[in-house]
Amino acid sequence: MKSMNTRSLIFGATASIALGLVLPPRAAGAISDSDFNSLSNLVQQLNERVQALEQTHARDQQVHARDQQQIRQMQQQLGQTQVAVTNAIQQAQAAAQVQPTVPVPSGPSASHNFTMVGDAEVQYGKVDGSHGSFGLADFAPIFLYRAGDDILFEAGFDTTLSDNRPGSTDPGASTSFDLSFGQLDYLLNDYVTLVGGYMLLPLGTYTERSAGWLNKIPDDPLPRGVLPSNGAGVQLRGSVPMGQTGQMVTYSVYGVNGPSSADGTANADQLDLDSNVGFDSNGNRLNLHGSPSGGGRIGWFYPFKPHYDLELGVSGQSGTWDDADQHLWSAAVIDAAVHISPYVELKGEYINSWAETADSGTIHPRGWWVQGGYKLAGLNLDLPVINNVELVGRYDTVNDGLGTKTDRYTVGYVYYFTDTLLFEGDYEFPSSNDPDQAHNQYVFQLSYGF
Amino acid sequence: MKRLGSFKWRLRTGALVALVTAAALGASLTLVIGANTKPEKKAGNKQQTVAKADPKPVSHKTARKAKKKVVKRLSGATLYAINCNRCHPERYPTEWTASQWKTIMMHMRVRANLPAVQARAILRYLQADAGQ
């Protein structure tokens, strides 16, 4: 429209000028000077207006050319973007066909697997009145073989090196290779696992949690000596969660051969807690007494939050122990453990046992122990060496039921080189009415858990 | 008299075993019925909030009750910190492969009497960052 107006004006102005020039002199002579002047002014104004319009038109054309160029550039960019999007969609579709929607770290787990875990220890100790020595070099692997989703075979060994006695017929050192446990676990369902074989017994919790790198004190608590630690038999165990807070009730019920008599009699000094595994030293099958022992544990675990929890348990076992099946051996254990923050741990057990004997009536081997640990990292001192230290202490006492009573105080530390490499040291102050057991001693132990 | 004595011992032994068994199984059954122990359908390492969906329009009272029913399900990482650290320092997930973690968790489920639901959640947490 603008262009049309401009052309009309130009045409009008040109026509007017041409008309003025070609009119006959008679006509020119007919108009007055004032009319001529006004007409001349009008022509002048029209000329100026035409020039202004021509300039505007030129600028409009320039703007239009720039707009066209920008439009072409944007169309080009749009085309490139469409190509990129199309490529991305195609690549995503191709990737989705190759990979699962949820990424799996390393593919599905193999249905069968063999894994070895365990621990190793080196110990140095000194008892008052004797020389210090490296007393233990222990390698304790646990072999785990998983056969499917619900069957596991596990076996733990203790390989230790010891000196033969000087002057013996076989001088030098000997290596012992002992089976700590060897059991088959079958996960029947979410709540029951069937265990069979040579098992660590759930009398209290200490035996099942006593690997060298888990013990914060190298020596076992004294009253653990009145209990068997292993048994050959079968067990049902499992746990039931209570709600969604981590709280649970755990249980174990088992039947094992149970303690036996060293010579078959029921004399008090012949009680043998850890034998009777079904074979004699010549490999012959034996049944040292007719009735197996039965036992179990029921526990309750309540976590307030991570690192703050309480665990309580009651366990027991009972069965005959002499070959004549006439005398009963029984035990009861109460265990407790508390964690207050990541730095404070308290735990202990009360142990009582009863053994009916032919020569001493019913004897009551018994005792209890309590142990505490405090990690100095809880002081927030920001000192690397101090932060790696845990102070530990224990009091344990045992009465063997035959007249010997021993108390012991132990103080020590654990230095954590890493989470699994520990250097432990402790000093023990025992007191006993048996002079042979009343010697102070210190023990250092380097432990590694793998 | 000897026979009577032998019978007495067996009776005592049997009674003790039966008592422990009955207590354990009774407690287990009671808790199985009472506890909400449905297996998790989907895992996550973050804490998940579980609430029952109700398609009907709800009143204020119902809404308040539903709010009370909202339960926080502990993540695998939290359960790992709760259970494993009780006996030993926590191990890094990268120390073992996903397949080895499965074996180790089966061992720990038996040894530490871990509930199956919790053991599975911990396993998923460990396998998510397992070593190659």
Chai-1 contact restraints between the chains, C-beta under 6 A:
chainA,res_idxA,chainB,res_idxB,connection_type,confidence,min_distance_angstrom,max_distance_angstrom,comment,restraint_id
A,P105,B,A98,contact,1.0,0.0,6.0,A-B,restraint_1
A,P105,B,Q127,contact,1.0,0.0,6.0,A-B,restraint_2
A,P105,B,A130,contact,1.0,0.0,6.0,A-B,restraint_3
A,S106,B,A98,contact,1.0,0.0,6.0,A-B,restraint_4
A,S106,B,Q132,contact,1.0,0.0,6.0,A-B,restraint_5
A,S109,B,A98,contact,1.0,0.0,6.0,A-B,restraint_6
A,S109,B,S99,contact,1.0,0.0,6.0,A-B,restraint_7
A,S109,B,K102,contact,1.0,0.0,6.0,A-B,restraint_8
A,A110,B,S99,contact,1.0,0.0,6.0,A-B,restraint_9
A,N113,B,S99,contact,1.0,0.0,6.0,A-B,restraint_10
A,N113,B,T103,contact,1.0,0.0,6.0,A-B,restraint_11
A,T115,B,Q100,contact,1.0,0.0,6.0,A-B,restraint_12
A,T115,B,T103,contact,1.0,0.0,6.0,A-B,restraint_13
A,L144,B,T103,contact,1.0,0.0,6.0,A-B,restraint_14
A,L144,B,H107,contact,1.0,0.0,6.0,A-B,restraint_15
A,R146,B,T103,contact,1.0,0.0,6.0,A-B,restraint_16
A,R146,B,M106,contact,1.0,0.0,6.0,A-B,restraint_17
A,L152,B,M106,contact,1.0,0.0,6.0,A-B,restraint_18
A,E154,B,H107,contact,1.0,0.0,6.0,A-B,restraint_19
A,D185,B,V110,contact,1.0,0.0,6.0,A-B,restraint_20
A,D190,B,A116,contact,1.0,0.0,6.0,A-B,restraint_21
A,T193,B,V110,contact,1.0,0.0,6.0,A-B,restraint_22
A,R209,B,C87,contact,1.0,0.0,6.0,A-B,restraint_23
A,L214,B,C87,contact,1.0,0.0,6.0,A-B,restraint_24
A,L214,B,H88,contact,1.0,0.0,6.0,A-B,restraint_25
A,S239,B,N113,contact,1.0,0.0,6.0,A-B,restraint_26
A,S239,B,P115,contact,1.0,0.0,6.0,A-B,restraint_27
A,V240,B,S28,contact,1.0,0.0,6.0,A-B,restraint_28
A,V240,B,L31,contact,1.0,0.0,6.0,A-B,restraint_29
A,V240,B,V32,contact,1.0,0.0,6.0,A-B,restraint_30
A,P241,B,T37,contact,1.0,0.0,6.0,A-B,restraint_31
A,P241,B,P115,contact,1.0,0.0,6.0,A-B,restraint_32
A,P241,B,V117,contact,1.0,0.0,6.0,A-B,restraint_33
A,M242,B,A35,contact,1.0,0.0,6.0,A-B,restraint_34
A,Q244,B,V71,contact,1.0,0.0,6.0,A-B,restraint_35
A,Q244,B,R73,contact,1.0,0.0,6.0,A-B,restraint_36
A,G246,B,L74,contact,1.0,0.0,6.0,A-B,restraint_37
A,G246,B,I82,contact,1.0,0.0,6.0,A-B,restraint_38
A,M248,B,P115,contact,1.0,0.0,6.0,A-B,restraint_39
A,V249,B,A27,contact,1.0,0.0,6.0,A-B,restraint_40
A,V249,B,L31,contact,1.0,0.0,6.0,A-B,restraint_41
A,T250,B,N113,contact,1.0,0.0,6.0,A-B,restraint_42
A,Y251,B,A24,contact,1.0,0.0,6.0,A-B,restraint_43
A,V253,B,T21,contact,1.0,0.0,6.0,A-B,restraint_44
A,V253,B,A24,contact,1.0,0.0,6.0,A-B,restraint_45
A,G294,B,V17,contact,1.0,0.0,6.0,A-B,restraint_46
A,G296,B,V20,contact,1.0,0.0,6.0,A-B,restraint_47
A,G296,B,A24,contact,1.0,0.0,6.0,A-B,restraint_48
A,I298,B,A24,contact,1.0,0.0,6.0,A-B,restraint_49
A,P303,B,I82,contact,1.0,0.0,6.0,A-B,restraint_50
A,P306,B,A81,contact,1.0,0.0,6.0,A-B,restraint_51
A,P306,B,I82,contact,1.0,0.0,6.0,A-B,restraint_52
A,S318,B,T13,contact,1.0,0.0,6.0,A-B,restraint_53
A,S318,B,L16,contact,1.0,0.0,6.0,A-B,restraint_54
A,G319,B,T13,contact,1.0,0.0,6.0,A-B,restraint_55
A,T320,B,W9,contact,1.0,0.0,6.0,A-B,restraint_56
A,L328,B,W9,contact,1.0,0.0,6.0,A-B,restraint_57
A,D419,B,P89,contact,1.0,0.0,6.0,A-B,restraint_58
